[in-house]
Amino acid sequence: MHNILANIKEYVSLFSLPHVGTNDVIDIIIVSIIIYEVIRWIRNTRAWTLFRGLLVLVAFTIIATIFQLHTIMWILERFFSIGIIAVLIIFQPELRRGLESLGKKNILLNFLNFDETSKEKEEFNDKSIQAITKACVEMGKVKTGALIVFEREDGLAEIERTGIPIDAKITSQLLINIFEHNTPLHDGAVLIRGGRIVAATCYLPLSDSLDIGKELGTRHRAAIGMSEVSDSISIAVSEETGGISIAEHGKLYRNLDVESLKRFLRVMKPHETEQKQKKFKFWKVRDKNERKNQ
């Protein structure tokens, strides 16, 4: 009987909640803030792509361990042994900028700031597409060179830092004015995030591809280079011919008409938001019908 009671107490103790003191709460808050800032930093840099690649390798490691795939396990062990050093070398600039930004801003105030209105991201919609299309066509008519980059899943905070902050709503007049000759902002690329122009005069990486035609200049090579290192879409308006081109996934689509340009830009529209709006409309209509039936 004594053994039975001891076993019961042992099992009950396994499910009992541990004592949480003030130090434990402070510890959890600090760790949560650190993890939150690290995830934000990873999300806004090229390290996000690396992070997804590491998750794939971890998944391969788990599968290889379960099915005892010894050759794959041996290769992955050798990779992880030098992987940390390789990551530190490859992403040394990003790590340095991350530590610099960590020392500049007040993390606690940013973490406790729950003002969603200031952080709300304006969506890329049909008005944005219409404004960009109009601006590109107008600039093409007068042969004004332009370079516009659209951020998608991969964060382009590094590119944004190379330019001049703007943070303005997308309008055709503003885009045309930015790329006007002899203006302070015309040189470089414009970065668009969501439905806003976030920066101008941004520097983009140039493509090293030998397949690019010699008739294409630095603007088109930069558009292709940006699409090679991220999932972004870049629009280039030629200063020589006025032709409109789009770079995506390392490929350049040249001499686009208005409809083709709009078709490319519609990819930027947020599909999840559209689904939420449809659900909202569905429930709104359903609520109206129920009221009519009452």
Solvent accessible surface area in square Angstrom, and as a share of the most:
residue,aa,sasa,rsa
1,M,170,0.76
2,H,148,0.66
3,N,110,0.56
4,I,100,0.51
5,L,86,0.43
6,A,49,0.38
7,N,74,0.38
8,I,91,0.46
9,K,144,0.61
10,E,106,0.47
11,Y,137,0.52
12,V,92,0.53
13,S,66,0.43
14,L,128,0.64
15,F,171,0.71
16,S,66,0.43
17,L,168,0.83
18,P,104,0.66
19,H,169,0.75
20,V,88,0.50
21,G,24,0.23
22,T,102,0.59
23,N,120,0.62
24,D,62,0.32
25,V,68,0.39
26,I,88,0.45
27,D,83,0.43
28,I,106,0.54
29,I,83,0.42
30,I,91,0.46
31,V,70,0.40
32,S,47,0.30
33,I,20,0.10
34,I,99,0.50
35,I,93,0.47
36,Y,81,0.31
37,E,15,0.07
38,V,72,0.41
39,I,97,0.49
40,R,86,0.31
41,W,64,0.22
42,I,27,0.13
43,R,79,0.29
44,N,62,0.32
45,T,5,0.03
46,R,115,0.42
47,A,8,0.06
48,W,57,0.20
49,T,72,0.42
50,L,51,0.25
51,F,78,0.32
52,R,96,0.35
53,G,34,0.33
54,L,57,0.29
55,L,96,0.48
56,V,83,0.47
57,L,46,0.23
58,V,70,0.40
59,A,47,0.37
60,F,108,0.45
61,T,44,0.25
62,I,96,0.49
63,I,83,0.42
64,A,0,0.00
65,T,66,0.38
66,I,120,0.61
67,F,137,0.57
68,Q,102,0.45
69,L,73,0.36
70,H,127,0.57
71,T,97,0.56
72,I,71,0.36
73,M,46,0.20
74,W,139,0.49
75,I,92,0.47
76,L,15,0.07
77,E,99,0.44
78,R,120,0.44
79,F,86,0.36
80,F,76,0.32
81,S,77,0.50
82,I,113,0.57
83,G,10,0.10
84,I,126,0.64
85,I,106,0.54
86,A,40,0.31
87,V,42,0.24
88,L,97,0.48
89,I,124,0.63
90,I,114,0.58
91,F,21,0.09
92,Q,88,0.39
93,P,48,0.30
94,E,2,0.01
95,L,58,0.29
96,R,134,0.49
97,R,73,0.27
98,G,14,0.13
99,L,126,0.63
100,E,85,0.38
101,S,44,0.28
102,L,81,0.40
103,G,71,0.69
104,K,169,0.72
105,K,76,0.32
106,N,84,0.43
107,I,38,0.19
108,L,94,0.47
109,L,116,0.57
110,N,49,0.25
111,F,54,0.23
112,L,97,0.48
113,N,67,0.34
114,F,153,0.64
115,D,67,0.35
116,E,122,0.55
117,T,108,0.63
118,S,80,0.52
119,K,105,0.44
120,E,133,0.60
121,K,127,0.54
122,E,62,0.28
123,E,72,0.32
124,F,7,0.03
125,N,65,0.33
126,D,89,0.46
127,K,153,0.65
128,S,8,0.05
129,I,7,0.03
130,Q,100,0.44
131,A,16,0.12
132,I,0,0.00
133,T,4,0.02
134,K,105,0.44
135,A,0,0.00
136,C,0,0.00
137,V,37,0.21
138,E,65,0.29
139,M,1,0.00
140,G,12,0.12
141,K,145,0.61
142,V,110,0.63
143,K,100,0.43
144,T,6,0.04
145,G,6,0.06
146,A,1,0.00
147,L,11,0.05
148,I,0,0.00
149,V,1,0.00
150,F,1,0.00
151,E,23,0.10
152,R,71,0.26
153,E,106,0.48
154,D,17,0.09
155,G,11,0.10
156,L,8,0.04
157,A,18,0.14
158,E,26,0.12
159,I,22,0.11
160,E,49,0.22
161,R,125,0.46
162,T,61,0.36
163,G,15,0.15
164,I,85,0.43
165,P,110,0.69
166,I,46,0.23
167,D,89,0.46
168,A,27,0.21
169,K,115,0.49
170,I,10,0.05
171,T,51,0.30
172,S,8,0.05
173,Q,128,0.57
174,L,50,0.25
175,L,0,0.00
176,I,52,0.26
177,N,94,0.48
178,I,4,0.02
179,F,3,0.01
180,E,77,0.35
181,H,80,0.36
182,N,147,0.76
183,T,35,0.20
184,P,126,0.79
185,L,46,0.23
186,H,68,0.30
187,D,102,0.53
188,G,24,0.23
189,A,1,0.00
190,V,1,0.01
191,L,1,0.00
192,I,2,0.01
193,R,61,0.22
194,G,14,0.13
195,G,2,0.02
196,R,72,0.26
197,I,0,0.00
198,V,16,0.09
199,A,0,0.00
200,A,0,0.00
201,T,19,0.11
202,C,2,0.01
203,Y,157,0.60
204,L,22,0.11
205,P,52,0.33
206,L,92,0.46
207,S,4,0.02
208,D,130,0.67
209,S,38,0.24
210,L,171,0.85
211,D,137,0.71
212,I,16,0.08
213,G,26,0.25
214,K,188,0.80
215,E,124,0.56
216,L,23,0.12
217,G,42,0.41
218,T,93,0.54
219,R,69,0.25
220,H,12,0.05
221,R,58,0.21
222,A,7,0.05
223,A,0,0.00
224,I,8,0.04
225,G,1,0.01
226,M,4,0.02
227,S,3,0.02
228,E,85,0.38
229,V,72,0.41
230,S,15,0.10
231,D,32,0.16
232,S,0,0.00
233,I,0,0.00
234,S,0,0.00
235,I,0,0.00
236,A,1,0.00
237,V,0,0.00
238,S,10,0.07
239,E,69,0.31
240,E,131,0.59
241,T,99,0.58
242,G,11,0.10
243,G,18,0.17
244,I,13,0.07
245,S,4,0.02
246,I,0,0.00
247,A,0,0.00
248,E,25,0.11
249,H,121,0.54
250,G,27,0.26
251,K,129,0.55
252,L,38,0.19
253,Y,86,0.33
254,R,110,0.40
255,N,115,0.59
256,L,30,0.15
257,D,88,0.46
258,V,61,0.35
259,E,100,0.45
260,S,19,0.12
261,L,0,0.00
262,K,34,0.14
263,R,148,0.54
264,F,41,0.17
265,L,0,0.00
266,R,112,0.41
267,V,66,0.38
268,M,29,0.13
269,K,42,0.18
270,P,45,0.28
271,H,116,0.52
272,E,129,0.58
273,T,31,0.18
274,E,56,0.25
275,Q,108,0.48
276,K,139,0.59
277,Q,92,0.41
278,K,136,0.57
279,K,133,0.56
280,F,133,0.56
281,K,126,0.53
282,F,119,0.49
283,W,146,0.51
284,K,105,0.45
285,V,83,0.47
286,R,107,0.39
287,D,58,0.30
288,K,106,0.45
289,N,70,0.36
290,E,80,0.36
291,R,165,0.60
292,K,161,0.68
293,N,129,0.66
294,Q,180,0.80
